[in-house]
Amino acid sequence: MFDNDDDKTVDKKKDKLILDYDTILKESALLTTFAGILFGFLLDISINTPETFDFIDRVVLIVALFSVTFAASIFIMPVIYHHLEYPYGDLEKFKSRSHRFIMFGLIPAGITLYLGLVLSLSSLLERFPAFLISSIPFILIYVFFRMRK
């Protein structure tokens, strides 16, 4: 009969809690999908390795495959952690751990992107210039990130 303000406050907190969980899990799903697609491309390259790939190219490809596998595994961890610990009331703990998983997964994902670019450019250029030119997008992203403030 009477609307209770406490019930509305509880409902708003519950809605925010669901929204926070949902946002984190959607981010994790997006990054996992990205890593999975990247893994598929690299796996296809490794299966259909051109005869022009020398030893260094094959090592770069293997390191890139391991790196993207690690990234995908780390990106899926917030979902796994959510299902292992659900239900629990400490959203801040979940957000903190999920943030660390995602940040830690960005390192091998970046390495994989760099090595993939090296592989692509090494078919067009000599090896050393390919390694140097492949670093340009990452340097620019770092510079733009630092300039944002």
N, C-alpha and C positions, 0 to 999 in steps of 0.2 A: 504494500500500500504506500508506504513512505519511501522515498529515495534516500538511501543512506550514502553520504559523501565518502565514507570509509570504503564502501563497496566499489564506488567509482574509482577511487585512488588505487585500490588493489587491482582492478581491471586494467587501469592505465599502466601500472607497473608490469603486469603480466603481458600486456600487449608490447611494451617496450622490450621486455625480456625475450619474447618470441622474435621480435624484429631484429634484435642484436644477434641472437643465435642464427637467424636466417641469413643475415648479411654476411657473417663470417663464413658460414657453410657454403654460401653461393660463391664467395671469393675463392674458397678452397676448390670448389668444383670447377670454376673457370680456369684456375692455374693448373689443375690436374689434367683438364682437357687439353690445354695448350701443351703441356709436357708430353702427353700421350701422342698428340699429333706429331710433334717434333721427334719423338722416339720412333714413330712409324716411318717418317721420312728417312731418318738415319738408318733404321733397320733395313729398309728397302735398298739404300745405297750399299750397305754392308753385304747384303745377299747378292746384289748385282754389281759388285765392285768391278769397275773397269780395269782392264789389264794395265792401263797407264798409271794406276795407283802404285807408287813405290812404297817402301817400308815405312817411311815417315808418314805418308798419307794414311796408311793402314793403322798406325799407332794413334794418330790424331782421331781417326774414326772410332777406334775402340775406346779411347778416353772420352770422346763425346757421348758414345752410347752409355758408358757407365755413369757419366755425369748426369745425363737426362733421366736415367733410371733412378738415380738417387734423388733428383729433384722431384720427380713424380711421386716417389714414395714419401718424401717429406711433405709435399703439398696435400696429400690425402690424409695426413695425420690428424688435422683438426676434426675431420669427419669420424675417424676411428676413435679419437679421444672422446668426442661427443657421445658416441654410442657406448663406449666403455663406462663412462662416468655418469650418464644420464639416469635419472634426474638428480640434479644437485642445485644448490641455491647460490653458489658463488660464481656469478657471471664474470666478475673481474678476473678470477683465476683462469677461467676458460678463455677469455679474451686475451689475457697475457700470454698464455701458453700457445694459443693459436697464432698470435702475432709472431712469437719466436719461431714457430714451425715455418710460417710463410717467409719470414725474413731469412731464415737459414736456408730455405729452399731456393731463394732467389740467386744465391751464389752459384750453385751448380747449374742452374738454368742459364745464367749469364755466361758461364764458361762454355756451356753447350752452344749457345748462340754464336759466341766468338769462334769456337772451333769449326762450327758449320760454315761460317763465313770464310774462314781460312781454307777449308776444303774446297769451297766454291771458287775462290780466287786463285788458289794454287793451280787450278787447271788452266787458268788464263795467264798467270804471271809466274815469275820465279818464286821460290819458297819464301825467302826473306822479305821481299816486298809484300807478299800476300799476308804474312804475319803482321807487318807494320800497318798496312792499309786497313786490315780487319779491325784494328784497334781504334780507328778514327770515329766510328759511330759511338763507341762507348766513352771515349774521351769527350766528345761533344755533349753527350747526355749528362756526363758528370759536370761539365762546365755550365750547361744550362740549369742543372739542378742547383748548383752553388749560386748562380746569378738570380734565382727566383725571389730572393728576399729583398 
